């Protein structure tokens, strides 16, 4: 049972978050990479609603079942490219944030694959995903009902 329903959410709250979503989607980042970040963040945070949503989105974008069910153990598999592994490492680091800045090595590795603008969007994607996870964990939206829009 949902603690807070969609109708209970303050007017403008989701709309403002969706404006940020539009900014991310309209960036130069690959859509599958964005969804991979979102699914990984949801897995790490134990957000069932978001895992369901982003699994379905990645499936819609043609992601393989092997990579989908292996994302939670990405470090132990050979199924992800160097660039994807770097992004997943960045996702894990920002989701389990410590009091110290991210390492210079990680940042330097990011700059070998992404522009500074893209790193900004990667950071925003991870941050935004964590925000949605925390909202859904509080509101307890029912997982399983999400449908991919065409």
C-alpha positions in Angstrom: 0.0 0.0 0.0 1.4 3.4 -1.0 2.1 5.7 1.9 1.8 8.8 -0.3 -0.1 8.5 -3.5 0.5 10.4 -6.7 -2.4 12.7 -5.8 -0.9 13.5 -2.4 2.4 14.9 -3.9 2.7 18.7 -3.7 1.8 20.5 -6.9 4.9 21.1 -9.0 7.2 18.7 -7.1 7.3 16.0 -9.8 7.0 18.5 -12.6 10.2 20.2 -11.4 12.0 16.9 -11.1 10.9 16.0 -14.6 12.4 19.3 -15.9 15.7 18.0 -14.7 14.9 14.6 -16.3 14.3 16.3 -19.6 17.7 18.1 -19.3 19.4 14.7 -18.8 17.6 13.0 -21.7 18.4 15.9 -24.0 22.1 15.8 -23.1 24.7 14.0 -25.3 24.7 11.0 -23.0 23.5 7.7 -24.5 20.0 6.8 -23.4 20.9 3.2 -22.6 23.8 4.5 -20.5 21.5 6.8 -18.6 19.1 3.9 -17.9 22.0 1.7 -16.8 23.0 4.3 -14.3 19.4 4.5 -13.1 19.0 0.7 -12.7 22.3 0.3 -10.9 21.5 3.1 -8.5 18.1 1.5 -7.8 19.7 -1.8 -7.2 22.2 -0.3 -4.7 19.4 1.6 -2.9 17.0 -1.4 -2.9 14.3 0.6 -4.6 12.0 -2.1 -6.1 9.8 0.4 -7.9 12.8 2.0 -9.7 14.4 -1.4 -10.4 11.2 -2.5 -12.1 11.0 0.8 -14.1 14.6 0.9 -15.3 14.8 -2.8 -16.1 11.8 -2.4 -18.3 13.2 0.7 -19.9 16.6 -1.0 -20.7 14.7 -4.0 -22.1 12.7 -1.7 -24.3 16.0 -0.1 -25.6 17.2 -3.6 -26.5 19.5 -4.4 -23.7 20.3 -8.1 -23.4 18.9 -10.2 -20.6 22.5 -11.3 -19.7 23.6 -7.8 -19.1 20.4 -6.8 -17.3 20.5 -9.6 -14.7 24.3 -9.2 -14.4 24.3 -5.5 -13.7 24.1 -6.1 -9.9 27.5 -8.0 -10.2 29.0 -5.9 -13.0 32.5 -6.0 -11.4 32.6 -9.8 -11.7 31.5 -10.0 -15.3 33.1 -9.4 -18.7 29.9 -8.1 -20.2 30.4 -4.3 -19.9 32.8 -2.1 -21.9 35.6 -0.1 -20.3 33.5 3.0 -20.6 30.5 1.4 -19.0 32.6 0.0 -16.2 33.9 3.4 -15.5 30.4 4.9 -15.4 29.3 2.0 -13.1 32.2 2.7 -10.8 31.3 6.4 -10.7 27.7 5.5 -10.0 28.7 3.2 -7.2 31.0 5.8 -5.7 28.4 8.6 -5.8 25.6 6.4 -4.5 27.6 5.2 -1.5 29.1 8.7 -1.0 31.9 9.1 1.5 33.0 12.3 3.2 36.0 12.7 0.9 35.9 13.8 -2.7 35.9 11.2 -5.5 39.4 10.1 -6.3 41.5 12.1 -8.8 42.1 8.8 -10.6 38.4 8.2 -11.1 37.9 11.7 -12.3 40.8 11.5 -14.7 39.5 8.2 -16.1 36.2 9.9 -16.7 37.8 12.7 -18.6 39.4 10.1 -21.0 35.9 9.1 -22.1 33.7 12.1 -21.4 33.7 15.9 -21.8 33.4 18.0 -18.7 29.8 18.8 -19.8 29.1 15.1 -20.0 30.7 14.5 -16.6 28.3 17.1 -15.2 25.4 15.2 -16.8 26.6 11.9 -15.5 26.8 13.4 -12.0 23.3 14.9 -12.3 21.9 11.6 -13.6 23.3 9.7 -10.6 22.2 12.4 -8.2 18.7 12.5 -9.7 18.4 8.8 -9.6 19.3 8.7 -5.9 16.6 11.4 -5.3 13.9 9.3 -7.1 15.0 6.2 -5.1 14.6 8.1 -1.8 11.2 9.4 -2.8 10.0 6.0 -3.8 11.4 4.3 -0.7 9.4 6.9 1.4 6.2 7.0 -0.7 6.2 3.2 -1.3 4.8 3.3 -4.8 3.9 -0.3 -5.8 6.5 -1.9 -8.0 5.4 -3.9 -11.1 2.9 -1.4 -12.5 5.3 0.7 -14.6 4.7 0.5 -18.3 7.2 1.8 -20.9 5.7 4.6 -23.0 6.3 4.4 -26.7 
